[in-house]
Amino acid sequence: MSKLSATIFRNSAIGMVAQLTIKALSFLFSILIVRHLGAASFGQYTAVLAFGTTLAIFSDLGLGVYAVREVARLRDQPGGHEQAGALYGNIIRLRLLLSLFTALIMVGAAWLTGRPAVMIGAIALNAVGLFLYAVQGASDAVLSGFERLDISAGGKVLNQLVFVVLGGLAFHGLVVLPALVWLLGGMPPWRFFAGIAQAMLTALTTSSSAATLPVTMRVVENELEVPPYISRFSIPIGATVNMDGTALYEAVAALFIAQAYGVQ
């Protein structure tokens, strides 16, 4: 098998595996969304995505295809890598400007068509993704021009995983936990978040379970009015389990990175 054939086969195989993985993750995420949002809310969610999908073409205008062609032409020329780098920077700047223009169109179209305020806000939030895609799309085009579809495919899968994980964490922290507090504890979510604000701020600024533990116990007893015999038993156990999980996570992450780079 020639070098060209081997490269084509490798890139095609990696691309196919990446696409299958992305489709599987998207399918699972869609099931989760439909089950928890319901028909009406899922319809609004789909409409928000439709605004982005329909108008996203204006954030590219063929710059991706142009970048692939030019990088493929420049890569074997003297000084081609430097020219490709300059082209990469110019395309990112152009795509960021186009993304701003497209975001304004999306929000304006939603406002002119009389969409609800919540939906307009969701469309504006969805438009933020255009700026991320401006960098990701330009990077993907340059990698394709250098025939490094393996890196591009890995980045797409990682992007999907990060989206699913962050989306799941946000749903768990902003929907599931407040619902449990309201249904089982009879406490409104806004009071719960106001009560734990000091503990959350301490956790975010110190990243330390040990430093956050006494603050958490104080606000739980004073602000949320949890009996001491409950808080002083459950909170230390939860903090200890969290620290154990973090220690295991770091070890597993180190092993994963070592295996990914072929370190035995």
Secondary structure, 3 states (H helix, E strand, C coil): CCHHHHHHHHHHHHHHHHHHHHHHHHHHHHHHHHHHHHHHHHHHHHHHHHHHHHHHHHHCCCHHHHHHHHHHHHCCCCCHHHHHHHHHHHHHHHHHHHHHHHHHHHHHHHHHCCCCHHHHHHHHHHHHHHHHHHHHHHHHHHHHHCCCHHHHHHHHHHHHHHHHHHHHHHHHHHHHHHHHHHHHHCCCHHHHHHHCHHHHHHHHHHCCHHHHHHHHHHHHHHCCCCCHHHHHHHHHHHHHHHHHHHHHHHHHHHHHHHHHCCCC
